[in-house]
Amino acid sequence: RKLIFSKAHGTTTMEVDVSEFGEISYSTDGGSSTTVSLSGIMFSAPSDGLRLLPVVTPWTVSIGGQWGEGVFVMKNGFCMVDARPQGGSFTSLSIIANLPESCRPTKRLTFNLNHHDYTHSVDVTP
C-alpha cells in the first residue's frame, strides 16, 4: 500500500509518498525550494489487527490497488487510520467516517492532511 504525507517545502507544502517497497518520493511539486523535510513521517507496521474503516456515504475508500484498503488499528493505546477516502464533499462539517468508541479521542483533535498541492484540516471528535 502507498502512504501519503504532507510535508513542508519552502513556503508551501508538497505530497510525499512512501511505497510498500520503502521508496520515498514526491508526486506534486509545491514550490521552487530544493529541500524537503522528511521529519515526522511515521506509520504503523503491518498488523493482524487491521479492521476496515467504516466510511459514511457518499464517501468510499479504495479497495486494493496502490492505496490499499481503508483501515484502522488500535496498537499500544494509539488509533492509527490508513485510508484514502474519495467521492464525498469537501464542505465544512462533512463526516467522512465513524470510528468505534475504542478508537476515539477524549477531545477534538485537528489534523492537517494532504490533498495534492493543498492541505485540508480534518477533525476527529470523541
N, C-alpha and C positions, 0 to 999 in steps of 0.2 A: 504494500500500500504506500502511496506517496503522501507525505505530510506537507502542509503549507504553513509558513511563518511570515509575519510582517516584521521587517527589520528596518532600522534607521539607515538612511542612505543620504548623507549630507543633510539638506533641509527638507527632504521628502522621505517617503517610505518605498520599499520595494518588496516584492514577493520572493521569498527564498523557499525552495522545495528541498525536501530530503526524501530520496527514493528508498525503496525496500532493499536496495543494494548498498545503502550508506552514502550514495553520491549526494553532495550538496551543490545545488545550482540555483540560478535565479531565472525567473521566467518573465519578469517585467522590469524595465529599466525606469526607475523613478526619478532620475536626475543625472547630473553630469559628474557627480563625485566618483572618484576612482577607488573608494574604500567602502566596505560594508561591515557592520558589527555582527558577528555571529554569537555574541554573548547572550546567554539566557535561553538558548534553544534547548528545550527539554521535552522528552516524550517517554511514554511507558514502553517497556519491552513487551514482546508478545506474552499473552497470559491466557490461561484456560478459563478465566472468569469473565471474558468479554460477553456482553449482552447487547442486543440490538437497541439502538436509540429510538424511543417512542416519539416520532415526529408528529406534528399537528397538521392536518390537511389545510391548505394545499401543498405544504412542504413535503418533499421526498428526499431520500438520501441515495447516493449511488449504490448500486448492488454490483459488487465485483469491479473489474477494471482497475485502472491505476490508482484510483482513490479508495478502493476497498468499500466495505460496508460502513454505515453509520453505527458506531458502537460506543459503549461506556463501560467502565470497570471501576470497582472500588478496590483500592490497594493501599494498605498501611494507613488507613484513615483519609485518603485522598480520593476524590471522584475525578476520574480522567475521562474526558469526552473526546472522541476522534470521529469527526463527521464532516461532510461537505454537503450541507443541505442545499436544495435548489427548488425552484418552482413557486416560491412564496413571494410575498410583497415586502419590500424594504421600507415599511411605514413604521412610525413610532408605535411602540407597544405591541407589535406583531409577535405572537407567540410561535416559536419555531418548534420546540419540543417540551415534553413534560418529564422531568427526571423523577424517579421514585424517591420517596421520602428519605431513604437511606443514603441518597446521593445528592441531597440538597444542602446548601449552606445555611448557617444560622442567621445571616443577614444578607442584604442585597450586595452582590458583587458585580462590578463592571469590568469588562474586558475589551481591549482594543484589538480587533481582529482584521485580517487581511481580506480585501476584496479587489484583487488585481492591483492597479496602481493606487488604490484608495484604501481607506480603513473604515470600519463600521464599529460603533460602540454596541456591545451586546451585554445585557444584564441577565444574571442568574439570580432568581429570588427564592426565598425559603418556601 
